[in-house]
Amino acid sequence: MKKRKIGAASLEVSAIGYGCMGLSHGYGTTPERSEAVALIRKVYELGCNFFDTAEGYSAGENEKLVAEGIAPIRQDIILATKFRINPDEEVSTMPRLMEAVESHLDASLKRLKTDYIDLYYQHRVSKQIPVEAIAWCMGELIKKGKIRGWGQSQSTAEQIRLAHAITPLTAVQSEYSMMERMFEKEVIPVCGELGIGFVPFSPLASGFLSGRYTAGQEYKGDDVRRVITRFEEQNVVANQPLLDLLNSFAREKEATPAQISLAWMLHKYDFLVPIPGSRKIERIAENQGAADVVLTSDEFGKIEEELSKISIHGNRTDEDIARLYQ
């Protein structure tokens, strides 16, 4: 697997990482624990050394699962997790905020059975807590050796600049794919300017860009596609031109639509590392194989030109995802 270095911590990660959330929730029926553990280790065998989880995934259960999966390889991987300060936590002073942040980290360290986190994200930027305050806390945790680097998720260009000035960011993790390109305008350029890695979650638009989902397909239970509007029947039909584009290039490159969509973003930004998640080893191998699909400048230019002509219907929002759990 090709490697890339990201951010102030200069973490060397595989060009394509692995998002572990779906092993515990979010996309319907989850695999048996033993199967999930074996899957994590197989991902590593395929060349991936960058694993992503969060305290909020199944109320910490995903971190426990990841801990079991990475136990034999902990020193050989880059491990990322995330925290979120709850609205009812007392953080009105810097000592209280530091105590709260560190307590979240300590809980994650215990669940993950490790004594450090390579990349520690603020899961969403708080509207109540200044980003500079969080950045200061991250700097203290780096000094203590509990984390190697830190990041934000779904942040704005201004929030990135303010935080980076206090404690340099390693990465920003936000949604990005051919179907969601709002961060191309300001956020990704700022990351490039400041030497911050950009880590797209949902780089295949929750699987839509694999081309394996059809209009009228039904999603049940704990499956976010029930509330993501791009999976509504009329939007699946309306977004067919995008899939046609991917299929066309996939045939030319002897690749798959998913691989073309990942190869496109890898070509576009050399500081970008997507973290697709899947629960089937053949799909994981397919995604990891995208790192070997090299687009020429002409091919990339043609994709960009065709993308500019395509309108995207539907999206994914935190508000919509929240409806699934109400």
Secondary structure, 3 states (H helix, E strand, C coil): CCEEEECCCCEEEECCCEECHHHCCCECCCCCHHHHHHHHHHHHHCCCCEEECCCCHHHHHHHHHHHHHHHHHHHHCEEEEEECCCCCCCCCCHHHHHHHHHHHHHHHHHHHCCCCEEEEEECCCCCCCCHHHHHHHHHHHHHCCCEEEEEEECCCHHHHHHHHHHCCCCEEEEECECCECHHHCCHHHHHHHHCCEEEEECCCCCCHHHCCCCCCCCCCCCEHHHCCHHHCHHHHHHCHHHHHHHHHHHHHHCCCHHHHHHHHHHHHCCCECCCCCCCCHHHHHHHHHHHHCCCCHHHHHHHHHHHCCCCCCCCCCHHHHHHCCC
